[in-house]
Amino acid sequence: MSAQRAGSPIAMRRYRAILTGAGGGIGAAVATAIAPQCDLLLLVGRDAPRLAALERKLIRPGLECRVVTADLTTVAGRDAVARAAAGSPAGIDLLINNAGVSEFSWLADQSEEAVTRILDVNAVAPMLLTRRLLPMLQSQPAATIVNVGSIFGYLGYPGCAAYSASKFALRGFSEALRRELADGPVRVLHFAPRATRTEFNSDALNALNAELGTATDSPTKVAEELVRLLHRPVRERLLGMPEKLFARINQLWPALVDSALRKQLAVIRGYARGRVPSPPLAGRHPPIHSSERGPS
């Protein structure tokens, strides 16, 4: 039986890992949480100084920690990651696709470039990087891919049309790839945080979260939950209530969520378009969410 179908908890083990988006708030927290379990950790991102500072913080005996500065939306960036992975004699056995961007904005106000960038970074790049690294992962006795999505990959939200589309795509990719690889050594996991407190959230988004009374998680908590997921015999993890509940309701009875969001639409639109609305808030759920990890 493959590791993908194991029915008992996954044993604690050492990893040779690639983490994308390591320079962001969630990425840095994930790096800190997973480093004690790694023999090799490749920190991938675009912000070289931030990554170098993180490398200095993480380095310890028994851990080889290296920075790979790369834009994963380019062939050259993905080549750089593949070369770094191939430089490990023992190969890699963990890929965490965490890099992501978003923009809280009404679709009519977004540029074509912004929409394209969101889809490229959040959906296309992790698909192409995974494809590139898949032979290395499949050569291992056991390996894991973790795709970091969002509650908005289950629940489309006003002001986040492009972001939601990208995260729906990543969830679909995770599900299809999991089924393609079901009889082999590679597990495919989907991890969906809810609102997370990072320095990259916009003022408008923070203000809307405050008005809606949205519960938010720290990057440290999100990272801890991701590491726990690695050691559980499940295929996905959604964080937080009531967000998890609304995501499930949306799959079964989307009209109920349509109605709830319609009551909040003026408020959401006002923040998304830079105009704080005057109509009273009609309800407090479902809340706004952002798992924005910032520049990768």
C-alpha contacts under 8 A as a table, 3 or more apart, distances in Angstrom:
res1	aa1	res2	aa2	distance
1	M	5	R	6.57
1	M	6	A	6.84
1	M	183	D	7.84
2	S	5	R	5.58
2	S	6	A	6.49
2	S	182	A	7.54
2	S	183	D	6.06
2	S	184	G	5.77
2	S	185	P	5.65
3	A	6	A	5.11
3	A	142	A	6.66
3	A	184	G	7.68
3	A	185	P	5.81
3	A	186	V	7.09
3	A	187	R	6.61
4	Q	182	A	5.92
4	Q	183	D	7.39
4	Q	184	G	7.27
4	Q	185	P	6.73
4	Q	186	V	6.45
4	Q	187	R	4.75
4	Q	188	V	7.61
5	R	182	A	7.19
6	A	9	P	7.75
6	A	10	I	7.79
6	A	233	P	6.54
7	G	233	P	6.21
8	S	232	R	7.97
8	S	233	P	6.12
9	P	231	H	6.20
9	P	232	R	5.06
9	P	233	P	5.15
10	I	230	L	7.42
10	I	231	H	4.68
10	I	232	R	5.63
10	I	233	P	6.10
11	A	231	H	6.39
12	M	231	H	6.42
13	R	37	Q	6.99
14	R	37	Q	5.07
14	R	38	C	5.30
14	R	39	D	6.52
15	Y	37	Q	6.16
15	Y	38	C	4.50
15	Y	39	D	5.97
15	Y	40	L	6.85
15	Y	92	I	7.65
15	Y	93	D	6.28
15	Y	94	L	6.39
16	R	38	C	5.74
16	R	39	D	5.62
16	R	40	L	4.47
16	R	41	L	6.03
16	R	91	G	7.22
16	R	92	I	4.85
16	R	93	D	5.51
16	R	94	L	6.11
17	A	38	C	6.89
17	A	40	L	5.98
17	A	41	L	4.87
17	A	42	L	6.22
17	A	92	I	5.89
17	A	93	D	6.22
17	A	94	L	4.51
17	A	95	L	5.80
17	A	96	I	7.57
18	I	41	L	5.89
18	I	42	L	4.75
18	I	43	L	6.45
18	I	44	V	7.21
18	I	85	A	7.85
18	I	92	I	7.50
18	I	94	L	6.25
18	I	95	L	4.90
18	I	96	I	6.12
19	L	22	A	5.99
19	L	27	G	7.49
19	L	31	A	7.28
19	L	41	L	7.33
19	L	42	L	6.18
19	L	43	L	5.42
19	L	44	V	5.92
19	L	95	L	6.27
19	L	96	I	4.88
19	L	97	N	6.46
19	L	98	N	6.77
20	T	27	G	7.34
20	T	43	L	6.45
20	T	44	V	4.60
20	T	45	G	6.00
20	T	96	I	6.38
20	T	97	N	5.47
20	T	98	N	5.21
20	T	99	A	5.14
20	T	296	S	7.10
21	G	24	G	5.88
21	G	27	G	5.47
21	G	43	L	7.84
21	G	44	V	6.04
21	G	45	G	5.09
21	G	46	R	8.00
21	G	97	N	7.62
21	G	98	N	5.31
21	G	99	A	3.68
21	G	100	G	6.80
21	G	293	R	7.21
21	G	294	G	7.96
21	G	295	P	7.19
21	G	296	S	4.01
22	A	26	I	7.71
22	A	27	G	4.08
22	A	28	A	5.21
22	A	30	V	7.79
22	A	31	A	6.78
22	A	43	L	5.53
22	A	44	V	5.71
22	A	45	G	5.81
22	A	51	L	6.93
22	A	98	N	7.58
22	A	99	A	7.33
22	A	296	S	6.36
23	G	27	G	5.92
23	G	28	A	5.77
23	G	43	L	7.98
23	G	44	V	7.71
23	G	45	G	5.94
23	G	46	R	7.57
23	G	47	D	6.37
23	G	50	R	5.83
23	G	51	L	5.49
23	G	54	L	7.77
23	G	294	G	7.85
23	G	295	P	6.98
23	G	296	S	5.45
24	G	27	G	4.95
24	G	28	A	5.87
24	G	293	R	4.90
24	G	294	G	4.97
24	G	295	P	6.02
24	G	296	S	5.91
25	G	28	A	5.49
25	G	29	A	6.41
25	G	198	T	5.51
25	G	199	E	7.11
25	G	200	F	7.83
25	G	219	P	6.21
25	G	293	R	5.53
25	G	294	G	6.84
26	I	29	A	5.10
26	I	30	V	6.08
26	I	198	T	7.54
26	I	219	P	4.83
26	I	220	T	7.37
26	I	222	V	7.13
26	I	223	A	6.67
26	I	293	R	5.56
27	G	30	V	5.06
27	G	31	A	6.14
27	G	98	N	6.65
27	G	99	A	7.65
27	G	293	R	6.79
28	A	31	A	5.05
28	A	32	T	6.25
28	A	54	L	7.05
29	A	32	T	5.11
29	A	33	A	6.18
29	A	219	P	5.81
29	A	220	T	5.35
29	A	223	A	5.63
30	V	33	A	5.03
30	V	34	I	5.99
30	V	219	P	7.96
30	V	220	T	7.43
30	V	222	V	7.88
30	V	223	A	4.52
30	V	224	E	7.36
30	V	226	L	7.57
30	V	227	V	7.73
31	A	34	I	5.35
31	A	35	A	5.76
31	A	43	L	7.78
31	A	58	L	7.97
32	T	35	A	5.50
32	T	36	P	7.79
32	T	58	L	6.65
33	A	36	P	7.01
33	A	220	T	7.86
33	A	223	A	6.27
33	A	224	E	6.33
33	A	227	V	7.05
34	I	37	Q	5.55
34	I	38	C	6.63
34	I	227	V	6.52
35	A	38	C	5.11
35	A	41	L	6.94
35	A	58	L	6.89
35	A	63	L	7.54
36	P	63	L	7.91
38	C	41	L	6.27
38	C	63	L	6.31
39	D	62	G	6.12
39	D	63	L	4.68
39	D	64	E	6.02
40	L	63	L	5.72
40	L	64	E	4.68
40	L	65	C	5.83
40	L	66	R	7.99
41	L	63	L	7.41
41	L	64	E	6.33
41	L	65	C	4.83
41	L	66	R	6.44
42	L	65	C	5.96
42	L	66	R	5.00
42	L	67	V	5.84
42	L	68	V	6.67
42	L	84	A	7.79
42	L	85	A	7.92
43	L	51	L	6.85
43	L	55	E	7.73
43	L	65	C	7.39
43	L	66	R	6.10
43	L	67	V	4.80
43	L	68	V	5.92
44	V	51	L	7.80
44	V	67	V	6.13
44	V	68	V	4.78
44	V	69	T	5.88
44	V	70	A	6.55
44	V	81	V	7.46
44	V	296	S	7.55
45	G	48	A	7.30
45	G	51	L	7.18
45	G	68	V	6.64
45	G	69	T	5.25
45	G	70	A	5.54
45	G	71	D	6.81
45	G	99	A	7.68
45	G	295	P	7.84
45	G	296	S	4.43
46	R	69	T	5.21
46	R	70	A	5.32
46	R	71	D	5.84
46	R	295	P	7.11
46	R	296	S	5.23
47	D	50	R	5.50
47	D	51	L	6.20
47	D	69	T	7.02
47	D	295	P	7.38
47	D	296	S	6.66
48	A	51	L	5.12
48	A	52	A	6.03
48	A	67	V	7.81
48	A	69	T	5.92
49	P	52	A	5.07
49	P	53	A	6.23
50	R	53	A	5.22
50	R	54	L	6.32
51	L	54	L	5.03
51	L	55	E	6.12
51	L	67	V	6.38
52	A	55	E	4.99
52	A	56	R	6.32
52	A	67	V	6.71
53	A	56	R	5.23
53	A	57	K	6.38
54	L	57	K	5.03
54	L	58	L	6.25
55	E	58	L	5.21
55	E	59	I	6.02
55	E	65	C	6.32
55	E	66	R	6.85
55	E	67	V	7.05
56	R	59	I	5.60
58	L	65	C	7.45
59	I	63	L	6.42
59	I	64	E	7.23
59	I	65	C	6.18
60	R	63	L	5.65
60	R	64	E	8.00
68	V	80	A	7.09
68	V	81	V	6.54
68	V	84	A	7.39
69	T	77	G	7.81
69	T	80	A	8.00
70	A	76	A	7.74
70	A	77	G	4.44
70	A	78	R	7.23
70	A	80	A	6.73
70	A	81	V	7.41
71	D	74	T	5.92
71	D	76	A	7.79
71	D	77	G	4.81
71	D	78	R	7.49
71	D	296	S	7.95
72	L	75	V	7.30
72	L	76	A	7.94
72	L	77	G	4.87
72	L	78	R	5.36
72	L	121	V	7.22
72	L	125	A	5.69
72	L	126	P	7.84
72	L	129	L	7.43
73	T	77	G	7.01
73	T	78	R	7.64
73	T	120	D	6.21
73	T	121	V	6.06
73	T	124	V	7.57
73	T	125	A	5.19
74	T	77	G	5.18
74	T	78	R	6.46
75	V	78	R	5.22
75	V	79	D	6.02
76	A	79	D	4.96
76	A	80	A	6.21
77	G	80	A	5.15
77	G	81	V	6.61
78	R	81	V	5.19
78	R	82	A	6.23
78	R	129	L	6.02
78	R	132	R	7.75
79	D	82	A	5.05
79	D	83	R	6.10
80	A	83	R	5.19
80	A	84	A	6.27
81	V	84	A	5.14
81	V	85	A	6.19
82	A	85	A	5.08
82	A	86	A	6.06
82	A	132	R	7.17
82	A	133	L	6.56
83	R	86	A	5.04
83	R	87	G	6.22
84	A	87	G	5.15
84	A	88	S	7.22
85	A	88	S	5.70
85	A	91	G	6.48
85	A	92	I	6.40
86	A	89	P	7.28
86	A	91	G	6.41
87	G	91	G	7.69
88	S	91	G	5.03
88	S	92	I	7.25
91	G	136	M	6.56
91	G	137	L	7.77
91	G	140	Q	7.69
92	I	95	L	7.79
92	I	136	M	6.70
92	I	137	L	6.27
92	I	140	Q	7.75
92	I	143	A	7.90
93	D	136	M	7.93
93	D	137	L	5.55
93	D	140	Q	6.49
93	D	142	A	6.86
93	D	143	A	4.35
93	D	144	T	6.20
94	L	137	L	7.58
94	L	143	A	5.73
94	L	144	T	4.89
94	L	145	I	5.88
94	L	146	V	7.85
95	L	130	T	7.93
95	L	144	T	6.42
95	L	145	I	4.81
95	L	146	V	6.24
96	I	145	I	5.94
96	I	146	V	4.72
96	I	147	N	6.12
96	I	148	V	7.33
97	N	126	P	5.99
97	N	145	I	7.57
97	N	146	V	6.08
97	N	147	N	4.90
97	N	148	V	5.97
98	N	147	N	6.56
98	N	148	V	5.09
98	N	149	G	7.90
98	N	293	R	7.88
99	A	121	V	7.06
99	A	122	N	6.89
99	A	293	R	6.88
99	A	295	P	7.82
99	A	296	S	5.48
100	G	118	I	7.65
100	G	121	V	5.84
100	G	122	N	5.02
100	G	292	E	6.61
100	G	293	R	5.86
100	G	294	G	6.79
100	G	295	P	7.38
100	G	296	S	6.89
101	V	118	I	5.89
101	V	121	V	6.75
101	V	122	N	6.71
101	V	163	Y	7.97
101	V	292	E	5.92
101	V	293	R	6.53
101	V	294	G	5.87
101	V	295	P	6.70
102	S	118	I	6.05
102	S	160	C	7.87
102	S	163	Y	5.73
102	S	292	E	6.11
103	E	114	A	7.88
103	E	160	C	7.08
103	E	163	Y	7.30
104	F	159	G	5.46
104	F	160	C	5.68
104	F	202	S	7.64
104	F	204	A	7.94
104	F	205	L	6.77
104	F	272	A	5.98
105	S	109	D	6.61
105	S	110	Q	6.52
105	S	159	G	4.76
105	S	160	C	6.47
105	S	272	A	4.79
105	S	273	R	6.38
106	W	109	D	5.36
106	W	110	Q	6.62
106	W	158	P	7.29
106	W	159	G	4.66
106	W	160	C	7.27
106	W	161	A	7.71
106	W	269	R	7.18
106	W	272	A	5.89
106	W	273	R	6.35
107	L	110	Q	5.24
107	L	159	G	6.80
107	L	160	C	7.77
107	L	161	A	6.45
107	L	162	A	7.46
109	D	273	R	7.71
110	Q	114	A	6.33
110	Q	115	V	6.86
111	S	114	A	5.21
111	S	115	V	6.51
112	E	115	V	5.22
112	E	116	T	6.10
113	E	116	T	5.15
113	E	117	R	6.01
114	A	117	R	5.08
114	A	118	I	6.23
115	V	118	I	5.30
115	V	119	L	6.40
115	V	162	A	5.83
116	T	119	L	5.26
116	T	120	D	5.99
117	R	120	D	5.06
117	R	121	V	5.99
118	I	121	V	5.44
118	I	122	N	5.87
118	I	162	A	6.66
118	I	163	Y	6.35
118	I	166	S	6.94
119	L	122	N	5.38
119	L	123	A	5.46
119	L	124	V	6.50
119	L	162	A	6.94
119	L	163	Y	7.31
119	L	165	A	7.61
119	L	166	S	5.13
120	D	123	A	5.72
120	D	124	V	4.73
120	D	125	A	5.74
121	V	124	V	6.32
121	V	125	A	5.32
121	V	126	P	7.40
122	N	125	A	6.62
122	N	126	P	6.86
122	N	163	Y	7.97
122	N	166	S	5.72
122	N	167	K	6.86
122	N	170	L	7.30
123	A	126	P	5.81
123	A	127	M	6.38
123	A	166	S	5.37
123	A	167	K	6.94
123	A	169	A	6.16
123	A	170	L	5.34
124	V	127	M	5.23
124	V	128	L	6.21
125	A	128	L	5.21
125	A	129	L	5.98
126	P	129	L	5.07
126	P	130	T	5.88
126	P	147	N	7.95
127	M	130	T	5.25
127	M	131	R	6.19
127	M	173	F	7.44
128	L	131	R	5.02
128	L	132	R	6.19
129	L	132	R	5.03
129	L	133	L	6.24
130	T	133	L	5.17
130	T	134	L	5.71
131	R	134	L	5.24
132	R	135	P	7.38
133	L	136	M	5.52
133	L	137	L	6.44
134	L	137	L	5.04
134	L	138	Q	5.99
135	P	138	Q	5.10
135	P	139	S	6.22
136	M	139	S	5.27
136	M	140	Q	7.09
137	L	140	Q	5.63
137	L	142	A	7.92
137	L	143	A	5.81
137	L	144	T	7.74
137	L	186	V	6.86
138	Q	141	P	7.69
138	Q	142	A	7.75
138	Q	143	A	7.16
138	Q	184	G	7.49
138	Q	185	P	6.32
138	Q	186	V	6.25
140	Q	143	A	6.20
140	Q	185	P	7.14
141	P	185	P	6.03
142	A	185	P	4.72
142	A	186	V	5.94
142	A	187	R	7.91
143	A	185	P	6.13
143	A	186	V	4.70
143	A	187	R	6.28
144	T	186	V	5.36
144	T	187	R	4.65
144	T	188	V	5.96
144	T	189	L	7.50
144	T	230	L	8.00
145	I	186	V	7.21
145	I	187	R	6.14
145	I	188	V	4.83
145	I	189	L	6.10
146	V	188	V	6.06
146	V	189	L	4.74
146	V	190	H	5.84
146	V	191	F	6.93
147	N	170	L	7.31
147	N	171	R	7.94
147	N	174	S	6.88
147	N	188	V	7.72
147	N	189	L	6.24
147	N	190	H	5.01
147	N	191	F	6.18
148	V	190	H	6.14
148	V	191	F	4.88
148	V	192	A	6.08
148	V	193	P	7.81
149	G	152	F	7.94
149	G	153	G	6.46
149	G	167	K	5.58
149	G	170	L	6.56
149	G	171	R	6.75
149	G	190	H	6.69
149	G	191	F	5.70
149	G	192	A	4.72
149	G	193	P	7.02
150	S	153	G	5.23
150	S	154	Y	7.63
150	S	167	K	6.24
150	S	191	F	7.23
150	S	192	A	4.06
150	S	193	P	5.14
150	S	194	R	6.34
150	S	238	L	7.97
150	S	290	S	7.81
150	S	291	S	6.33
151	I	154	Y	5.53
151	I	155	L	6.27
151	I	192	A	5.29
151	I	193	P	6.04
151	I	194	R	5.57
151	I	238	L	6.75
151	I	239	L	7.75
151	I	243	E	6.99
151	I	244	K	7.21
151	I	247	A	6.76
151	I	289	H	7.52
152	F	155	L	4.57
152	F	156	G	5.54
152	F	157	Y	6.80
152	F	163	Y	7.72
152	F	164	S	5.14
152	F	167	K	6.47
152	F	168	F	7.32
152	F	289	H	7.37
153	G	156	G	7.02
153	G	164	S	5.62
153	G	165	A	7.26
153	G	166	S	7.57
153	G	167	K	4.30
153	G	168	F	4.07
153	G	169	A	7.53
153	G	170	L	7.56
153	G	171	R	6.34
153	G	192	A	7.71
154	Y	168	F	6.47
154	Y	247	A	5.33
154	Y	248	R	7.70
154	Y	250	N	7.38
154	Y	251	Q	7.38
155	L	164	S	7.44
155	L	246	F	7.51
155	L	247	A	5.36
155	L	250	N	6.37
156	G	160	C	7.37
156	G	161	A	6.88
156	G	164	S	5.43
156	G	165	A	7.66
157	Y	160	C	5.50
157	Y	161	A	6.56
157	Y	164	S	6.87
157	Y	288	I	7.61
158	P	161	A	6.29
158	P	265	L	7.61
158	P	268	I	7.07
158	P	269	R	7.56
159	G	268	I	7.22
159	G	269	R	7.02
159	G	272	A	5.80
160	C	163	Y	5.12
160	C	164	S	5.72
161	A	164	S	5.22
161	A	165	A	6.10
162	A	165	A	5.05
162	A	166	S	6.21
163	Y	166	S	5.17
163	Y	167	K	6.31
164	S	167	K	5.13
164	S	168	F	6.02
165	A	168	F	5.16
165	A	169	A	6.18
166	S	169	A	5.07
166	S	170	L	6.29
167	K	170	L	4.91
167	K	171	R	6.16
168	F	171	R	5.17
168	F	172	G	6.23
169	A	172	G	5.10
169	A	173	F	6.10
170	L	173	F	4.98
170	L	174	S	6.13
171	R	174	S	5.05
171	R	175	E	6.27
171	R	190	H	6.73
172	G	175	E	5.14
172	G	176	A	6.16
173	F	176	A	5.27
173	F	177	L	5.94
174	S	177	L	5.29
174	S	178	R	5.95
174	S	188	V	6.46
174	S	189	L	6.91
174	S	190	H	6.29
175	E	178	R	5.18
175	E	179	R	6.46
175	E	188	V	7.92
176	A	179	R	5.23
176	A	180	E	6.27
177	L	180	E	4.88
177	L	181	L	6.15
177	L	188	V	7.08
178	R	181	L	5.31
178	R	182	A	5.86
178	R	187	R	6.81
178	R	188	V	5.08
178	R	189	L	7.72
179	R	182	A	5.02
180	E	183	D	7.93
181	L	184	G	5.43
181	L	185	P	7.67
181	L	186	V	6.41
181	L	187	R	7.49
182	A	186	V	7.69
182	A	187	R	7.62
188	V	235	R	6.88
189	L	234	V	7.77
189	L	235	R	4.92
189	L	236	E	5.42
190	H	235	R	6.46
190	H	236	E	4.56
190	H	237	R	6.53
191	F	226	L	6.93
191	F	236	E	5.58
191	F	237	R	4.97
191	F	238	L	6.26
192	A	236	E	7.78
192	A	237	R	6.07
192	A	238	L	4.74
192	A	239	L	6.28
193	P	196	T	7.44
193	P	222	V	6.71
193	P	238	L	6.13
193	P	239	L	5.09
193	P	240	G	7.64
193	P	291	S	6.11
194	R	216	T	7.11
194	R	217	D	7.36
194	R	238	L	7.75
194	R	239	L	5.84
194	R	240	G	6.36
194	R	243	E	6.96
194	R	289	H	5.67
194	R	290	S	6.40
194	R	291	S	6.01
195	A	214	T	7.68
195	A	215	A	7.07
195	A	216	T	4.81
195	A	217	D	6.24
195	A	288	I	7.34
195	A	289	H	4.32
195	A	290	S	4.53
195	A	291	S	5.42
196	T	216	T	5.18
196	T	217	D	4.70
196	T	218	S	5.67
196	T	219	P	6.29
196	T	222	V	7.80
196	T	289	H	7.74
196	T	290	S	6.22
196	T	291	S	5.34
196	T	292	E	7.44
197	R	201	N	7.45
197	R	216	T	6.29
197	R	217	D	6.11
197	R	218	S	5.32
197	R	219	P	6.57
198	T	201	N	6.03
198	T	218	S	7.58
198	T	219	P	7.00
198	T	292	E	7.52
198	T	293	R	7.25
199	E	294	G	7.95
200	F	292	E	6.91
200	F	293	R	7.04
200	F	294	G	5.28
201	N	205	L	6.43
201	N	206	N	6.65
201	N	290	S	7.57
201	N	292	E	6.71
201	N	294	G	7.95
202	S	205	L	5.21
202	S	206	N	6.28
203	D	206	N	5.09
203	D	207	A	6.07
204	A	207	A	5.10
204	A	208	L	6.19
204	A	271	Y	5.56
204	A	272	A	6.80
204	A	274	G	7.19
205	L	208	L	5.12
205	L	209	N	6.10
205	L	271	Y	7.21
205	L	272	A	7.66
206	N	209	N	5.08
206	N	210	A	6.21
207	A	210	A	5.09
207	A	211	E	6.27
207	A	271	Y	7.73
208	L	211	E	5.06
208	L	212	L	6.09
208	L	268	I	7.16
208	L	271	Y	6.43
208	L	288	I	7.28
209	N	212	L	5.24
209	N	213	G	6.00
209	N	214	T	5.03
209	N	215	A	8.00
209	N	287	P	7.15
209	N	288	I	6.00
209	N	289	H	7.64
210	A	213	G	5.12
210	A	214	T	6.32
211	E	214	T	7.77
212	L	284	R	5.32
212	L	285	H	7.35
212	L	287	P	6.06
212	L	288	I	7.42
213	G	284	R	6.83
213	G	287	P	7.40
214	T	287	P	5.40
214	T	288	I	6.68
214	T	289	H	7.82
217	D	221	K	6.33
217	D	222	V	6.72
218	S	221	K	5.31
218	S	222	V	6.47
219	P	222	V	5.06
219	P	223	A	6.08
220	T	223	A	5.10
220	T	224	E	6.17
221	K	224	E	5.11
221	K	225	E	6.27
222	V	225	E	5.21
222	V	226	L	6.30
223	A	226	L	5.06
223	A	227	V	6.33
224	E	227	V	5.24
224	E	228	R	6.25
225	E	228	R	5.02
225	E	229	L	6.23
226	L	229	L	5.07
226	L	230	L	6.79
227	V	230	L	5.34
227	V	231	H	7.25
228	R	231	H	5.48
228	R	232	R	6.70
229	L	232	R	5.22
229	L	234	V	7.48
229	L	236	E	7.83
229	L	237	R	7.09
234	V	237	R	7.78
238	L	244	K	6.03
239	L	243	E	7.56
239	L	244	K	6.44
240	G	243	E	5.72
240	G	244	K	5.79
241	M	244	K	5.31
241	M	245	L	6.32
242	P	245	L	5.14
242	P	246	F	6.23
242	P	286	P	7.34
243	E	246	F	5.15
243	E	247	A	6.13
243	E	286	P	6.78
243	E	287	P	7.31
244	K	247	A	5.12
244	K	248	R	6.42
245	L	248	R	5.23
245	L	249	I	6.13
246	F	249	I	4.89
246	F	250	N	5.89
246	F	257	V	7.37
246	F	286	P	6.66
247	A	250	N	5.13
247	A	251	Q	6.57
248	R	251	Q	5.21
248	R	252	L	6.59
249	I	252	L	5.18
249	I	253	W	5.47
249	I	254	P	6.67
249	I	256	L	7.76
249	I	257	V	7.43
250	N	253	W	5.37
250	N	254	P	4.27
250	N	255	A	7.72
250	N	256	L	7.47
250	N	257	V	6.03
251	Q	254	P	6.15
253	W	256	L	5.81
253	W	257	V	7.37
254	P	257	V	5.26
254	P	258	D	6.18
255	A	258	D	4.83
255	A	259	S	6.20
256	L	259	S	5.24
256	L	260	A	6.39
257	V	260	A	5.03
257	V	261	L	6.06
257	V	286	P	7.79
258	D	261	L	5.34
258	D	262	R	6.03
259	S	262	R	5.09
259	S	263	K	6.64
260	A	263	K	5.52
260	A	264	Q	6.99
260	A	283	G	7.47
260	A	285	H	7.13
260	A	286	P	7.20
261	L	264	Q	5.12
261	L	265	L	5.99
261	L	285	H	7.89
261	L	286	P	7.13
262	R	265	L	5.03
263	K	266	A	7.63
263	K	281	L	7.89
263	K	282	A	5.70
263	K	283	G	6.92
264	Q	267	V	5.50
264	Q	268	I	6.25
264	Q	281	L	6.46
264	Q	282	A	6.16
264	Q	283	G	6.71
265	L	268	I	5.13
265	L	269	R	5.87
266	A	269	R	5.16
266	A	270	G	6.06
266	A	277	P	6.58
266	A	279	P	7.20
267	V	270	G	5.20
267	V	271	Y	6.58
267	V	276	V	7.19
267	V	277	P	5.50
267	V	278	S	7.88
267	V	279	P	7.27
267	V	281	L	6.87
268	I	271	Y	5.45
268	I	272	A	6.11
269	R	272	A	5.05
269	R	273	R	5.92
269	R	275	R	7.86
269	R	277	P	7.97
270	G	273	R	5.36
270	G	274	G	5.95
270	G	275	R	4.42
270	G	276	V	4.80
270	G	277	P	4.99
271	Y	274	G	5.09
271	Y	275	R	5.62
271	Y	276	V	5.37
271	Y	277	P	7.40
272	A	275	R	7.59
281	L	284	R	7.41
284	R	287	P	6.64
293	R	296	S	7.50
